[in-house]
Amino acid sequence: MTTYSKPDGMSSVYPPALRPGSTIAVVAPASPMPRKELYAGLAWLQLRYQLRMRSGVLTSSGYLAGDDSRRTAELEWALTAPGIDAVFAARGGYGTMRVLERIDLARARTSPRWIVGFSDVTALHVCCSALGIASLHASNVTGIGAARPSERAALLRALERPQAKTGWDGLRSVVSGRARGAIFGGNLALLAAMAAGNRLEVPPGAILMLEDVTERPYRLDRMLTALALGGHLRRAGAIVLGGFDACDPGPDGITASAVLEERARSLGVPTVAGAPFGHGSRNEPFIIGRMATVDAGVSGSVVFE
């Protein structure tokens, strides 16, 4: 394991890097998934890694991939069974928060392995961050099949060479400035929900990554306002805005960009927009818990250290 210092004196434990032939467990902690997209993602992963998956992963119970007991047992197995190097979420949707009270995630620190996914999986990323374990915000298995070759290459690099320096250039600066901190965040709706459940711990000076999908601008405003009232946004050292896809204006004409940028300006921390992650056509991976520098200058950038 490799440990990297955070600005607040805490540390983020990196699970061991993967290599060709490493073992990946695929789990469904949230909603059921379309089989065609699942099989496409599994086929690509199987070209390089060993896959383990319980038959219950295909269970469907309304909007959940089986009942809470099934999903809890599957996740506990993936996090604790010997020989598993990474845990990939099959898809997001809804349901991951329902298992949090049933599972002892702290046990994962004794044998950390990469937790990979995004959207509803933000709930697990938040828990990993609180435990000081790095995790990987990246496409769920159902998204890998349709991912661009560059995104797949970035995923392999993040899993097998997590210390490799990477970054994003050409971003749009919203609030000028420069900041360095630990990466944190993910899906805005999940961050707001975790805050409501008293489970959100934003590291001081964090680089707050935000994305969402199919939320009206006023609902984005509501979630950001709730996070601000709870004091969570004050802990951010910088903000990186990813995709806010299908977040269309209502009859009032207020756009998602207008809401997000107004909130960022009120905080006064360096902010860049247009980062290539989220529910849209691009979802490049990044490690939560990794140090990064945001430069909101003439041309915005994020450098992952």
N, C-alpha and C positions, 0 to 999 in steps of 0.2 A: 504494500500500500504506500502511496505517496501523499504527504500532507503539505498543504499550502497555507500560508498565513493569511488571515483576513485582517482588515483594518481595525476591527474591534478586539483583536487579540485572540479570537477564536480561530479554529482551523477547520478546513474542509477535507475530509478523508476521501481520496480518490480510490474507488474499487480498482482491482488489478485490470490492466489493459487486456483486451481480447486479442486473440491471434487466430489464424485459420484453424478450424477444427474445434474452437471453443464451443461450449454448450449454452444455448439460449432456451429459456423457458418462455412460452407464449401463453398469456393469461387474458381473461376477459372480465375485468373488475367492474365494468360499467354496462353498456348497452349491447344487445346482440348485433351481429355484423352480417353484411352481405357476403355470402360464401365465395363468390367469384373474386372479389377484391382481396379477401383473406388468402385464398389459395395462390393468387398472383404474388402477394407479398411473401408468403411462405416459400414459394418456389425460388424466389431470388435469394432469400436468406440461406436456403439449404445448399446453394452453390458454394458457400464458404464456411458455414457453421453447422454443428450438430443441433437439431431441434428436439425439444421435448414439449409435449402438449397433452393435457388430459382431455379425454373425450368430452367432458362437460363444457368445454370451451364453446361448443356450438349450441348450448342450451339457450332457449328463448322463453322468457316469462314476461310478456307484455313489453315494457320498455327496458327491462333488465335482462342480462345474460344469465338467467337463473336466479334463484332466491339468494338472500344474503349469506346463508350458511354455505352454499356451494361456492360462491365467489370468494368468501373469506378463506375457506379451506384451500382453495386453489392458490390464492395469493400467498398464504402462509407456507404452502409447499414450495412455491417458486422462490421465496425469500430465504428459506432455511435448508432445503434439501441439499445434500452434498453434491458437488460436481457441477453446479449451475453457475455460470459466469455472468449472465445478464438476464434481465426480465423485461420482455417486450409486451406492451399492451396491444391486444388485437385491434381495439378501436376505443374511441372515447364515448361521447354521448352523455349518459348520466348514470350514476350509481356508485362511483368510487367512494364518495364521502360516507355512504351508508355502512361501509365495512370498517371505518377507522376506529370505532369504539370496540370492535370485536377482535382487532389484531394488535399484537405487540410489535410495533415496528422497531422498537429499540433493540430487539434481538438481531435485527439485520446488521447492526453495527459490529457484531462479533465476526461476521463473515460477509462484508459488504460486496454487493454485486450491482452492476449498472441497472438502474430502472430507466426504461426508455419509453417515451410516449409524449403526448401533449393533449391539449383540450381538457377533458375531465381528469386526465392523469395529473394535471396541475396539483390536485389534492395530495398526491403522493410526493410530488416534488417539494411541496411546502413542508411536509412531514420530514422528508430527508434533510432539508435545509436546517430545520430545528434540531436535528440530531447531529448535524455537522458532516453529513454524507453527501458527496457530489452525486448528481444525477443528470440524465441527458434528456433535454427537451428536443424531441425529434418526431418524425412521422410515426404514427402507429402502423402496425403491420398492414392494415387495409389500405394505407396510403402509399406504401413503399412500391407496390407494383406499378403505379402510375407516376412515380417520382422521376424527375429528370436525372440523367446520368451524373450530372455535377452534384446533385443532392445526395445520390447514392454514394458517390466517392467521398463526399464530406462526412456522411454517416460512418463509413468504414474508418476514415481518418480519426473521427472523434472517439470511436470505440477502441481502435488499435494503437493510436498515437495521440492520446488525450492531451499531452503536453505540447504538441506541435502548435506553433503560433499561427493564428489565422485572423481574419477580420473582414469587415464590410466597409467598402468605400462608396462614395457617391450618394450618401444619404442626405436628406434635406434637414438643415438646421432650423429648429423652431425657437429655441432659447440658447443663445450663445454661451460658451464656456467650455471648460474641460474638467473632467472628474475621473477618479479611479476608485474602483470598489469591487465588491463581490457580486456576481450575477445572481439575480433573483427574479421570480415572477412567472409569467405564463399567461393563462387565460384570465381576463379581467373578471368575468362572472364568477369563476371559481375562487379567485382571490377574495372577492367580496363575500362569497358564501363562507369561506373558511374564516374570515374575520367575524362574521355573524356567529359562527360556532366557536369563537374564542380559540381558534387554532392558527392564527396568522402571526408569524414572527418575522417582520422585515428586518434584516440585518442593518445596523447603522451604516449609512453611506452606501447602501446597495445601489447597483445599476439595475433599475427596475424595468424589466421587459414586459410589454403589454400587447395583447392581441385579443380579438374576439370575432364573432360571426353572428349574423342575423339578429342584431340588437339595434333597436331604434336609438337615434342619438340621445333622446331624453333619458333612456334607460342607462346608457353609458354615463351620462351626467349623474344619474342617481347613484350608480355604483361608485364612481369616483368621489362623489360628495360623501357617501357613507365611509369610504376609506379615509378621507380627509378628516371627517368628524372624529373618527376613531384614532387619529394621530398616526396612522400607518404611512401616509404619503410624506409626512415630515421626515421620516427616516431615510428617504431615498436621496442619494447623492446625484443621480442623473436618471433620465428616463429615455428608453428606446422604444419607439412605437413601431410595431409590426403591422400585419394586415388587419384591417377591420372590414371584412368582406361581407357584402349584403347587409351592411348597416345603413340602410337607405333613409333619407330624410322623410319626415312625415309631412302633413299639409303645411306646416310652418316653414319648411324649407331649410331648417338648420341642419347642417351636415355633421357627420361624425368627426371629421377633421377639425371643424370649428370648435366643437365641444372639447376634444382632446387638447388642442393647442391652447384654448383659453385656460384650461386647468393647469397645463404645464407652465404657462406664463405666470399664473397666480402663485405657483410654488417657487418659481425663480431658479430652478436647477437646470443645468445643461440638458437639452432635449433634442433628439434627432428623430426623424420620421422616415417611413419608407423602408424599414429593415425587412429583409426577405424571410420572414417566418410568419406562420399563422395558418388559417384555413383556406387560403387562396392557392394560386398556381405554384407558389414557391414556399417551401417550408424547410429552410436550412437548419441544421442542428446547432445547438450551443449547450455548453455544460453549465448547469446551475451550481453555483459555489465556486466557479472559476473567477479569477481576477480579470478585470477588463478595464480599458480606458476609453471613455467617450470624449470625442473632440467635436464639439458643435461649432465649427468655424465656417469659413466660406463654403467648404464642402464637408459635410458631416461624415464621421467615421466611428467605427467601434473596432478596437484591437483587443483580441482575446489573448491574454498573456500565458 
